[in-house]
Amino acid sequence: MKKLIVLLTLLSLTNINAQEKKLWAKSFLNQKAPELVMGEWLTDKPDTNGKFVLIDFWATWCKPCKNAIPELNEFHHKFKENLVIIGLSAESKAKVKSMKRPVMEYYSAIDTERNLMKMFEVSGIPHCVIINPDGVVVWEGWPQQKGFELTEQTISDLIENN
């Protein structure tokens, strides 16, 4: 009986540690990203040449998306020499511009035709991808997923190692 209890405990611990990162999009990790086509820029178009690019698929009605904006603002300021952050919404220009809080301090665009969302096969938001200067996806996922959060350290490591 004790052996059975020990075995069941080990199996449950293994299951907990084997948690998988959930994606609500097609995985492009370590693959060339689709062409970054934006419908309309709501800010100036950023110069992405030689930089990492973080695309944040989001919407004004999405509470987790809005909760991530202050942290993305921090990343924007901290890593501005190496990283361009673009918030991309499928909503109308009027809808996005009507959102007063939180204030998005990074680049913003809309894609009402959902072209880029279709290319990445995004089925749930928020969803972020980080693309290195060579155009390869080096991080993807829901930025606040427990155990797989997008952190300052994650971004720093990506910049240093790619």
VENJOUR-V780895 format. One record per residue. N is the residue number from 1. RES is the residue in one letter. PSI is psi as a letter, one per 40 degrees, with the letter a starting at -180 (none if undefined). D_LAST is the distance of its C-alpha to the last C-alpha in Angstrom with 1 decimal. Layout:
n: (N,N)
res: (RES,RES)
psi: (PSI,PSI)
d_last: (D_LAST,D_LAST)
This chain:
n: (1,2,3,4,5,6,7,8,9,10,11,12,13,14,15,16,17,18,19,20,21,22,23,24,25,26,27,28,29,30,31,32,33,34,35,36,37,38,39,40,41,42,43,44,45,46,47,48,49,50,51,52,53,54,55,56,57,58,59,60,61,62,63,64,65,66,67,68,69,70,71,72,73,74,75,76,77,78,79,80,81,82,83,84,85,86,87,88,89,90,91,92,93,94,95,96,97,98,99,100,101,102,103,104,105,106,107,108,109,110,111,112,113,114,115,116,117,118,119,120,121,122,123,124,125,126,127,128,129,130,131,132,133,134,135,136,137,138,139,140,141,142,143,144,145,146,147,148,149,150,151,152,153,154,155,156,157,158,159,160,161,162)
res: (M,K,K,L,I,V,L,L,T,L,L,S,L,T,N,I,N,A,Q,E,K,K,L,W,A,K,S,F,L,N,Q,K,A,P,E,L,V,M,G,E,W,L,T,D,K,P,D,T,N,G,K,F,V,L,I,D,F,W,A,T,W,C,K,P,C,K,N,A,I,P,E,L,N,E,F,H,H,K,F,K,E,N,L,V,I,I,G,L,S,A,E,S,K,A,K,V,K,S,M,K,R,P,V,M,E,Y,Y,S,A,I,D,T,E,R,N,L,M,K,M,F,E,V,S,G,I,P,H,C,V,I,I,N,P,D,G,V,V,V,W,E,G,W,P,Q,Q,K,G,F,E,L,T,E,Q,T,I,S,D,L,I,E,N,N)
psi: (d,d,d,d,d,d,d,d,d,d,d,d,d,d,d,d,e,e,h,i,h,h,h,f,i,h,h,e,h,f,i,h,i,i,h,g,h,i,d,h,h,e,a,i,h,i,h,e,h,e,i,i,h,h,h,h,h,i,i,d,e,h,d,d,d,d,d,e,d,d,d,d,d,d,d,d,d,d,f,d,d,e,h,h,h,h,h,h,i,e,i,i,d,d,d,d,d,e,h,d,h,i,h,h,e,a,i,i,i,i,g,e,e,f,d,d,d,d,d,e,f,h,e,i,i,i,h,i,i,h,h,i,e,e,e,h,h,e,i,i,a,h,d,e,h,h,e,f,i,h,i,d,d,d,d,d,d,d,d,d,e,none)
d_last: (51.1,48.8,46.7,46.3,45.3,42.7,41.3,41.1,39.4,36.8,36.3,35.9,33.4,31.3,31.5,30.4,27.3,26.5,26.0,23.7,21.5,23.6,22.5,24.8,23.1,22.0,18.8,16.1,13.4,11.2,13.5,14.0,15.2,18.8,19.8,19.7,23.5,25.1,28.9,29.6,27.9,29.6,27.8,26.8,24.1,20.8,19.0,15.6,14.9,11.6,10.8,9.5,12.7,14.4,17.5,20.2,23.1,26.1,29.8,32.4,34.4,31.5,31.9,28.6,26.9,28.9,28.3,24.5,25.0,25.7,22.5,20.5,22.5,21.3,17.6,18.5,20.2,17.9,14.6,16.5,14.9,11.4,12.4,15.4,17.3,19.9,22.7,24.3,27.8,30.1,33.0,35.2,34.6,37.7,36.6,33.1,34.8,37.5,35.2,35.8,34.1,31.4,30.4,27.0,25.6,22.6,22.9,25.2,26.3,28.6,28.8,32.3,32.2,29.2,27.5,23.9,25.1,26.8,23.9,21.8,25.1,25.0,28.1,27.6,26.2,24.4,21.4,17.9,14.9,11.5,10.2,7.1,8.5,9.2,11.2,9.9,10.8,8.5,11.4,15.1,18.4,21.2,19.8,22.8,23.3,24.6,22.3,19.2,19.3,16.5,16.6,15.6,14.1,12.0,10.6,10.3,8.4,5.9,5.7,6.0,3.8,0.0)
